[in-house]
Amino acid sequence: MEESLELTGLFVETGSELMVYSPKMLNQSGRIQLVWSMVVTHTIRRDIRHQVLLNAHTGEVALSFSLIHVARDREVYDSTNTNSDPGTLILTESSGTSTVPDVNDAFEYLGDTYDYFLDNHGRDSIDDAGYTLRATVRFCFDGFGCPMQNAFWDGTQMYFGEGFSAADDVVAHELVHGFTTFTSDLIYYSQSGAINEALSDIFGEFVDQANTGGTDTEGVRWKMGEDVPGFGAIRNMKDPTEFNDPDRRCSPLYYTGEGDNQGVHINSGVINKLAYLLVDGDTFNGHTIDSMGLPLVSDLFFYCQVNLLDESSDFTALYDAITQ
């Protein structure tokens, strides 16, 4: 086929069609041929999906081209510790240079997150249609102190206080909030909001463990935000109780008050613990859980997010989705 198309693991989708192929229609040279038209995918690599025309008599490839329409599209702005919104555009895919670590980190880790979802789930950006990934670094709110010690997704783009884009899991976390917006769109309140937060932690940590950036030593492997300078980790998915977050629904740490949108950050620990147990396996709460490994668990949560969860899904709905 093509040299760039791996032969191992190829799979021909059903629905091959016999047709006449004229190269002149595509401004190509060559003779008119009777061909089988088929779509070839890969059992592992989700970024391989080719339209292939095979000569019906000889079996030779008459034409082959990719059906994956993808390209990174990143824009990073710098507010230089002001409330300028979105700030000055510094880096895009085709222009700009920067010596500011915050700018370069955001640009790199946005790319890592894009690549993770493309390579593992065949998704082209957060909307699966090439959504431009925009981030403003060194952003501050009036009256809330500066540098801002936070990061957030505002529904259209990401904002990072100084230093927060240095953590790949934080960058991925905020971007996954956008992914949630375009899929289940989980309400940011109570258990639905806790699942929303947990999914950002889960995929943020999966990106952290899969890329070449960030700190991945055993002691911080399941911690969120460990690379933010002067701030450090804010949650531990392996042991949520380290930060006074619950690791199970019946934990005395499970929050039932009205603060934090009824515990969206706090109670995310329940789902974070689940993700850790499914990936690594462990003994917990009187049960031994076998490791499924990160790729399979990533597929599991991705499928639930895209296909089974909705705006009001609670912990029971997530349990049903995962079990299904």
C-alpha positions as CSV (number, residue, x, y, z in Angstrom):
1,M,0.0,0.0,0.0
2,E,1.8,3.2,1.2
3,E,5.1,3.0,3.0
4,S,3.6,5.0,5.8
5,L,0.7,2.6,6.3
6,E,1.7,-0.3,8.6
7,L,0.6,-3.7,7.2
8,T,0.4,-5.4,10.6
9,G,-3.1,-5.1,12.1
10,L,-4.9,-3.8,9.0
11,F,-8.6,-4.4,8.7
12,V,-10.9,-3.9,5.7
13,E,-14.3,-2.4,6.7
14,T,-17.4,-4.1,5.2
15,G,-19.1,-2.6,2.2
16,S,-16.4,-2.8,-0.5
17,E,-17.7,-1.6,-3.9
18,L,-16.8,-2.4,-7.5
19,M,-16.4,0.7,-9.6
20,V,-14.6,2.3,-12.5
21,Y,-11.7,4.5,-11.6
22,S,-10.5,7.2,-14.0
23,P,-7.2,8.9,-12.8
24,K,-8.0,11.9,-15.1
25,M,-10.9,12.8,-12.7
26,L,-8.2,13.6,-10.1
27,N,-5.8,15.2,-12.5
28,Q,-3.6,12.1,-12.4
29,S,-2.1,10.2,-15.3
30,G,-2.9,6.5,-16.0
31,R,-5.5,4.3,-17.6
32,I,-9.1,3.7,-16.6
33,Q,-9.4,0.7,-14.3
34,L,-12.0,-1.6,-12.8
35,V,-11.3,-1.4,-9.0
36,W,-12.6,-2.5,-5.7
37,S,-13.1,0.5,-3.5
38,M,-12.7,-0.1,0.3
39,V,-11.9,1.6,3.5
40,V,-8.9,0.1,5.4
41,T,-8.5,0.7,9.1
42,H,-6.1,-0.6,11.8
43,T,-6.9,-2.7,14.8
44,I,-4.7,-0.7,17.1
45,R,-3.7,2.6,15.5
46,R,-6.8,4.8,15.4
47,D,-5.1,7.4,13.2
48,I,-5.0,5.0,10.3
49,R,-8.1,5.1,8.0
50,H,-7.4,4.9,4.3
51,Q,-9.5,4.9,1.2
52,V,-8.0,2.2,-1.1
53,L,-8.7,1.3,-4.7
54,L,-7.5,-2.1,-5.7
55,N,-7.4,-3.2,-9.4
56,A,-10.1,-5.8,-9.7
57,H,-8.0,-8.0,-12.0
58,T,-4.4,-7.7,-10.6
59,G,-5.0,-6.7,-7.0
60,E,-2.5,-3.9,-7.3
61,V,-3.2,-0.6,-5.5
62,A,-4.5,1.9,-7.9
63,L,-5.0,4.7,-5.4
64,S,-4.6,5.1,-1.6
65,F,-5.2,8.1,0.6
66,S,-5.9,8.9,4.2
67,L,-9.4,9.8,5.4
68,I,-8.1,11.2,8.7
69,H,-8.5,15.0,8.6
70,V,-6.5,16.2,11.5
71,A,-4.0,19.0,12.3
72,R,-3.0,20.6,15.6
73,D,-4.4,24.1,15.8
74,R,-3.0,25.9,18.9
75,E,-2.9,29.5,20.0
76,V,-1.2,30.7,23.1
77,Y,-1.6,34.2,24.5
78,D,0.3,36.0,27.2
79,S,-1.4,38.4,29.6
80,T,1.9,39.2,31.4
81,N,0.3,39.1,34.9
82,T,-2.5,41.5,34.0
83,N,-6.2,41.1,33.3
84,S,-5.7,41.5,29.5
85,D,-8.0,39.1,27.9
86,P,-7.1,37.1,25.9
87,G,-3.7,38.9,26.0
88,T,-1.1,39.1,23.3
89,L,-1.0,36.2,20.8
90,I,2.5,34.7,21.0
91,L,2.5,31.2,19.5
92,T,0.5,29.5,16.7
93,E,1.3,26.5,14.6
94,S,2.9,28.7,11.9
95,S,4.2,31.8,13.7
96,G,5.8,33.2,16.8
97,T,8.6,32.5,19.2
98,S,8.9,32.8,22.9
99,T,11.4,32.7,25.7
100,V,8.6,32.7,28.3
101,P,8.4,29.2,29.9
102,D,4.7,29.5,30.6
103,V,4.0,30.1,26.9
104,N,6.2,27.3,25.7
105,D,4.9,24.8,28.3
106,A,1.2,25.6,27.4
107,F,2.0,25.2,23.7
108,E,3.8,21.9,24.2
109,Y,1.3,20.3,26.6
110,L,-1.7,21.4,24.5
111,G,-0.1,19.5,21.7
112,D,0.5,16.4,24.0
113,T,-3.1,16.4,24.9
114,Y,-4.3,16.7,21.3
115,D,-1.9,13.9,20.3
116,Y,-3.1,11.7,23.2
117,F,-6.8,11.8,22.1
118,L,-5.9,11.5,18.4
119,D,-3.5,8.5,18.9
120,N,-5.5,6.6,21.4
121,H,-9.1,7.5,20.5
122,G,-9.0,8.9,17.0
123,R,-10.5,12.2,18.1
124,D,-9.5,15.4,16.3
125,S,-9.4,18.0,19.1
126,I,-12.0,18.4,21.8
127,D,-14.9,18.6,19.4
128,D,-13.6,16.0,17.0
129,A,-13.6,18.6,14.3
130,G,-10.3,20.4,14.8
131,Y,-11.3,22.9,17.5
132,T,-8.6,25.6,17.9
133,L,-6.9,25.0,21.3
134,R,-6.6,28.5,22.8
135,A,-4.8,29.3,26.1
136,T,-3.9,32.5,27.9
137,V,-1.0,32.2,30.3
138,R,0.0,34.6,33.2
139,F,-3.6,35.8,33.5
140,C,-4.9,37.6,36.5
141,F,-8.3,38.7,37.8
142,D,-8.8,42.2,39.2
143,G,-9.1,42.2,42.9
144,F,-8.1,38.5,43.4
145,G,-4.3,38.9,43.7
146,C,-1.6,38.4,41.1
147,P,-0.1,36.1,40.1
148,M,-3.3,34.1,40.0
149,Q,-2.9,30.8,41.7
150,N,-5.3,28.9,39.5
151,A,-6.2,27.6,36.1
152,F,-9.6,27.2,34.5
153,W,-11.6,26.5,31.3
154,D,-14.2,29.3,30.6
155,G,-16.3,27.4,28.1
156,T,-14.2,28.4,25.1
157,Q,-10.5,28.5,26.1
158,M,-8.1,27.9,28.9
159,Y,-6.5,30.4,31.4
160,F,-3.5,29.8,33.5
161,G,-2.0,31.7,36.4
162,E,1.8,32.2,36.3
163,G,3.5,28.8,36.6
164,F,0.4,26.6,36.2
165,S,1.0,25.7,32.6
166,A,4.3,24.1,33.8
167,A,2.2,21.0,34.8
168,D,1.2,18.8,31.9
169,D,-1.6,17.2,33.9
170,V,-3.0,20.7,34.7
171,V,-3.0,21.8,31.1
172,A,-4.6,18.5,30.0
173,H,-7.1,18.7,32.9
174,E,-8.4,22.1,31.7
175,L,-8.6,21.0,28.1
176,V,-10.6,17.9,29.0
177,H,-13.2,20.2,30.5
178,G,-13.7,21.3,26.9
179,F,-13.9,17.7,25.8
180,T,-16.6,17.2,28.4
181,T,-18.5,20.3,27.1
182,F,-18.6,18.7,23.6
183,T,-19.6,15.2,24.8
184,S,-21.6,14.5,28.0
185,D,-21.7,18.2,29.0
186,L,-21.9,17.1,32.7
187,I,-23.6,19.7,34.9
188,Y,-20.9,21.3,37.1
189,Y,-22.7,20.6,40.4
190,S,-23.0,17.8,42.9
191,Q,-22.2,14.3,41.7
192,S,-22.4,15.2,38.0
193,G,-19.8,17.9,38.7
194,A,-17.6,15.5,40.6
195,I,-17.6,13.2,37.6
196,N,-16.8,16.2,35.4
197,E,-13.8,17.0,37.6
198,A,-12.7,13.4,37.9
199,L,-12.7,12.9,34.2
200,S,-10.4,15.9,33.8
201,D,-8.1,14.5,36.5
202,I,-8.2,11.0,34.9
203,F,-7.4,12.1,31.4
204,G,-5.0,14.7,32.7
205,E,-3.1,12.1,34.5
206,F,-3.3,9.7,31.6
207,V,-1.6,12.3,29.4
208,D,1.0,12.9,32.1
209,Q,1.8,9.2,32.2
210,A,1.8,8.8,28.4
211,N,3.9,11.8,27.2
212,T,7.6,12.6,27.8
213,G,7.0,15.7,29.9
214,G,6.3,16.2,33.5
215,T,7.3,14.2,36.6
216,D,6.3,10.6,36.6
217,T,8.3,9.1,39.4
218,E,6.5,6.5,41.6
219,G,5.9,8.9,44.4
220,V,3.9,11.5,42.3
221,R,2.7,9.2,39.5
222,W,-1.0,9.7,40.5
223,K,-0.8,13.2,41.9
224,M,-2.3,16.2,40.1
225,G,-0.4,19.4,39.7
226,E,2.9,18.2,41.2
227,D,4.9,20.3,38.6
228,V,3.4,23.7,39.4
229,P,6.3,25.6,40.9
230,G,5.8,26.8,44.5
231,F,2.4,25.2,44.6
232,G,2.6,21.5,44.1
233,A,0.1,18.7,44.0
234,I,-3.5,19.4,45.0
235,R,-5.0,15.9,44.7
236,N,-3.8,12.3,44.9
237,M,-5.8,9.8,42.8
238,K,-4.1,6.8,44.4
239,D,-4.9,8.0,47.9
240,P,-7.4,10.9,47.8
241,T,-7.4,11.0,51.6
242,E,-4.0,12.6,51.5
243,F,-5.7,15.8,50.6
244,N,-8.9,15.1,52.7
245,D,-10.9,13.9,49.7
246,P,-13.0,10.8,49.9
247,D,-11.9,7.6,48.3
248,R,-15.3,5.9,48.4
249,R,-18.9,7.0,48.6
250,C,-19.4,6.0,52.2
251,S,-16.2,7.7,53.4
252,P,-16.6,10.1,56.3
253,L,-14.7,12.6,54.0
254,Y,-17.5,12.6,51.5
255,Y,-18.8,16.1,51.3
256,T,-22.6,16.9,51.5
257,G,-22.5,20.7,52.0
258,E,-23.2,23.5,49.6
259,G,-19.6,24.7,49.1
260,D,-17.5,23.9,46.1
261,N,-20.7,23.5,44.0
262,Q,-21.7,20.7,46.4
263,G,-18.3,19.1,46.4
264,V,-17.3,18.8,42.8
265,H,-13.5,18.9,43.5
266,I,-13.7,17.1,46.8
267,N,-15.9,14.2,45.8
268,S,-14.1,13.7,42.6
269,G,-11.8,11.6,44.8
270,V,-14.2,8.7,44.7
271,I,-14.0,8.4,40.9
272,N,-10.2,9.2,40.9
273,K,-9.7,6.3,43.2
274,L,-11.7,4.1,40.9
275,A,-9.5,5.0,37.9
276,Y,-6.3,4.2,39.8
277,L,-7.7,0.8,40.9
278,L,-8.7,-0.1,37.4
279,V,-5.4,0.9,35.9
280,D,-2.9,-0.4,38.5
281,G,-5.0,-2.9,40.5
282,D,-4.8,-3.0,44.3
283,T,-6.6,-4.2,47.4
284,F,-9.1,-1.7,48.7
285,N,-12.1,-1.8,51.0
286,G,-11.9,-5.6,51.4
287,H,-11.7,-6.3,47.6
288,T,-8.8,-7.1,45.3
289,I,-9.0,-5.4,41.9
290,D,-7.0,-6.7,39.0
291,S,-5.1,-4.3,36.8
292,M,-6.7,-3.5,33.4
293,G,-3.8,-1.3,32.3
294,L,-4.0,2.3,31.2
295,P,-4.9,1.9,27.5
296,L,-8.0,-0.2,28.2
297,V,-9.2,2.0,31.1
298,S,-8.7,5.0,28.8
299,D,-10.9,3.4,26.2
300,L,-13.5,2.6,28.9
301,F,-13.8,6.1,30.3
302,F,-13.6,7.7,26.8
303,Y,-16.5,5.4,25.6
304,C,-18.6,6.2,28.6
305,Q,-18.0,9.9,28.3
306,V,-18.8,10.1,24.5
307,N,-21.7,7.5,24.4
308,L,-23.3,6.8,27.7
309,L,-23.1,9.7,30.1
310,D,-25.4,12.8,29.9
311,E,-25.7,16.1,31.7
312,S,-27.2,14.8,34.9
313,S,-25.4,11.5,35.3
314,D,-24.6,10.8,38.9
315,F,-22.3,8.1,40.5
316,T,-24.9,5.4,39.9
317,A,-25.2,6.3,36.3
318,L,-21.4,6.2,35.9
319,Y,-21.4,2.8,37.6
320,D,-24.0,1.5,35.2
321,A,-22.1,2.9,32.2
322,I,-18.8,1.4,33.3
323,T,-20.5,-2.0,34.0
324,Q,-22.2,-1.9,30.6
